[in-house]
Amino acid sequence: MNIKRPHDSFFKQLMSDPKTVRDFLRGFLPRSLSERIDYGSIKVIDTEKTDRKYRKFYLDLSVECRLSGKESELYIVFEHKSYPDKLTLIQILNYCSVVWEGCLRNKEPLRPIIPVVFYHGRKRFNLPTRFSDYFDVDDVIRDYLVDFSIVLFDTNRHRDEDILRASGNLYLTASLLAMKHIFKDLDSLRPIFKRIVQLDRDHFLMVLQYVIITVDGSR
């Protein structure tokens, strides 16, 4: 784990397993989306993309999958944040444009991209979740703006009980609780330790290492 960037490192470690990704999408995507996904088709893929000027673009996680009953593929991309970052939607837009540029260069159909922002900062995510909301314009102008929405997963908006009920994946549950409470006082971490002691040795050590490194590094 990268001790200089423990939150990003732990998130990528957590979501590198397709099973964990599937359980997260089932439990926390809006139902209108989660019910449409063909979970057997999910693949975690490399997020590095390069444009014509050889500039590299990354997001934290990219998943390739299909909708149920459809042969066409789509991407679900994740951007992890542990603090409110006004550049988040710009980063997502840049990444999407490079993906679509590659599709056109290869004479492929443009792939739909669903952006998910995974946030677990000290306070609730208080930035727009729709790109056009960054612009202070009237509706006549707004109709012509480039626009998209994100799926926001903000740990501050989920009660512990809801996280526990949403997934039967103990590793995912313990990890989400750890990320939710990591910026709070140490007493708030007690429920997490009750969970991680039930994990297998490897997953137990992963979550414990994240907590120790983050707390020791003053978060």
PyMOL commands that set and color helices and strands:
alter all, ss='L'
color gray80, all
select helices_A, chain A and resi 6-14+18-28+31-34+88-105+131-134+139-142+155-157+160-166+170-181+186-196+201-216
alter helices_A, ss='H'
color red, helices_A
select strands_A, chain A and resi 37-45+49-50+56-57+61-67+73-81+113-119+151-154
alter strands_A, ss='S'
color yellow, strands_A
deselect
rebuild
show_as cartoon
